[in-house]
């Protein structure tokens, strides 16, 4: 069975990949912070003393954070796909 050919990446390509990795790591740090905040909000909402209105407001905040998480993930995924296409 023939081994697939592996091509060497140029220095420029490697620099581009390192930039993307750095970008992705920053995005993942933001995502982790948003997820932690979402966990804290969920704990507050689970408190039996919270009112329906408070839970609704907390849920709205969680949904906004979820949207931010999705956007960060999409942005970094799209930038990686664009980088691979060049």
Secondary structure, DSSP 8 states (H G I E B T S, - for coil): ----------HHHHHHHHHHHHHHHHHHHHHHHHHHHHHHHHHHHHSTTS-HHHHHHHHHHHHHHHHHHHHHHHHHHHHHHHHHH-
